[in-house]
């Protein structure tokens, strides 16, 4: 363990599991039921939590980005526009366009956050 590079704090569990497997060890999970209570943080708090969770995952991925990861990065700017177009097309076909128009800022916020 002394000659191995330490895994940075906040790294994904996958990195810890990879190190364990390389050493011939395994992490075993039990079958006990656990309950977690999630309480709404509100619009602002939920947006901040989503943003920071995305930064954490992205920071771990950037350490080993392949060409497919760069395509995924580029798609992050295009996919929300395509999803919004699909929402508008389906919503207007079903007669929801009058209700959809005032919701556009919120929809775009959620698609890009």
VENCORUR-V882432 format. One record per pair of residues at least 12 apart in sequence whose ideal C-beta (glycine too) atoms are under 8 Angstrom apart, sorted by the first residue. I is the first residue (numbers start at 1). J is the second residue. If there is no record, write none. Layout:
I&J, I&J
This chain:
4&19, 7&19, 10&56, 11&60, 12&57, 12&60, 15&60, 47&109, 47&113, 50&113, 51&113, 80&108, 80&111, 80&112, 83&111, 84&107, 84&108, 84&111, 87&100, 87&107, 88&100
